[in-house]
Amino acid sequence: MEISNLDIALLAEHVRKFAEAEPHMVVQCQYFYDNGNPQCIVGHGMALQGITRADLEDEDRNGTYIVTLLGDVLDDDNRHTAAWIGKVQSRQDQGYTWADAVVYADDINAL
C-alpha cells in the first residue's frame, strides 16, 4: 500500500486505541522491526491499514517523522490530525509510555 493512501484520521483512532490497550508500552524510533512486525505506536496503526516495512524501505523511511513521511498528502483537513500523531510519536520516541504520549499530545494539540 502507498503511504499516500493512508487515512490519517483512522491512523489517529488506531493510535489512541493502541494506547488504551497497551498503556505501559514503551518502544522507540522505528515503525517496524527488521522482521516486519510493527514496533512503535504509529507503526501499529499503519499496519492496520496495510502499510508494511517494505512500503517504507524503498526510501529508507522506517524512522522518518510521521509529518515528514506524509508530506504531500497533508492538506488543511488532515494537517492538525497529523500534527497530533506527530506529538504522540515524538513523546514516545523520548521514552514515554504510549498512554503518556497520547495524554501529552492531547494537552498540546487536542483533536
For each residue, the residues with C-beta under 8 A, 3 or more apart:
1: 5 6 49 50 51 52 55
2: 5 55
3: 6 51 55 56 61 69 70 73
4: 72 73
5: 1 2 49
6: 1 3 11 46 49 51 70 73
7: 10 11 49
8: 11 12 70 73 74 78 81 82 85
9: 12 13 78 81
10: 7 13 14 45 49
11: 6 7 8 14 15 42 45 46 49 81 85
12: 8 9 15 16 45 81 84 85 111
13: 9 10 16 17
14: 10 11 17 18 44 45 48 49
15: 11 12 18 19 41 42 44 45 85 88 102
16: 12 13 19 20 102
17: 13 14 20 21
18: 14 15 21 22 25 41 44 45 98
19: 15 16 22 23 41 88 98 99 101 102
20: 16 17 23 99
21: 17 18
22: 18 19 25 98
23: 19 20 97 98 99
24: 97 98 99
25: 18 22 41 97 98
26: 92 95 96 97 98
27: 39 40 41 92
28: 40 92 93 95
29: 39 40 63 93
30: 33 39 40 43 62 63
31: 38 39 40 42 43 46 51 53 56 62 63
32: 36 37 38 39 43 47 52 53 56 62
33: 30 36 37 38 39 53
34: 53
35:
36: 32 33 52 53 54
37: 32 33
38: 31 32 33 43 44 46 47
39: 27 29 30 31 32 33 43
40: 27 28 29 30 31 43 44 89 92 93
41: 15 18 19 25 27 44 45 88 89 92 98 101
42: 11 15 31 45 46 66 85 88 89 92
43: 30 31 32 38 39 40 46 47
44: 14 15 18 38 40 41 47 48
45: 10 11 12 14 15 18 41 42 48 49
46: 6 11 31 38 42 43 49 51
47: 32 38 43 44 50 51 52
48: 14 44 45
49: 1 5 6 7 10 11 14 45 46
50: 1 47
51: 1 3 6 31 46 47 55 56
52: 1 32 36 47 55 56
53: 31 32 33 34 36 56 57 62
54: 36 57 58
55: 1 2 3 51 52 58
56: 3 31 32 51 52 53 59 60 61 62 64 69
57: 53 54 60 61 62
58: 54 55 61
59: 56
60: 56 57
61: 3 56 57 58 64 69
62: 30 31 32 53 56 57
63: 29 30 31
64: 56 61 68 69
65: 68 69 86 89 90
66: 42 69 70 82 85 86 89
67: 70 74 82 83 85 86
68: 64 65 71
69: 3 56 61 64 65 66
70: 3 6 8 66 67 73 74 82
71: 68 74
72: 4
73: 3 4 6 8 70 78
74: 8 67 70 71 78 79 82
75: 78 79
76: 79
77:
78: 8 9 73 74 75 81 82
79: 74 75 76 82 83
80: 83 84 109 111
81: 8 9 11 12 78 84 85 111
82: 8 66 67 70 74 78 79 85 86
83: 67 79 80 86 87 109
84: 12 80 81 87 88 105 106 109 110 111
85: 8 11 12 15 42 66 67 81 82 88 89 105
86: 65 66 67 82 83 89 90
87: 83 84 90 91 101 104 105 108 109
88: 15 19 41 42 84 85 91 92 98 101 102 104 105
89: 40 41 42 65 66 85 86 92 93 101
90: 65 86 87 93 94
91: 87 88 94 96 100 101 104 105
92: 26 27 28 40 41 42 88 89 96 98 101
93: 28 29 40 89 90
94: 90 91
95: 26 28
96: 26 91 92 100 101 104
97: 23 24 25 26 100 101
98: 18 19 22 23 24 25 26 41 88 92 101 102
99: 19 20 23 24 102 103
100: 91 96 97 103 104
101: 19 41 87 88 89 91 92 96 97 98 104 105
102: 15 16 19 88 98 99 105 106
103: 99 100 106 107
104: 87 88 91 96 100 101 107 108
105: 84 85 87 88 91 101 102 108 109 110
106: 84 102 103 109 110 111
107: 103 104 110
108: 87 104 105
109: 80 83 84 87 105 106
110: 84 105 106 107
111: 12 80 81 84 106
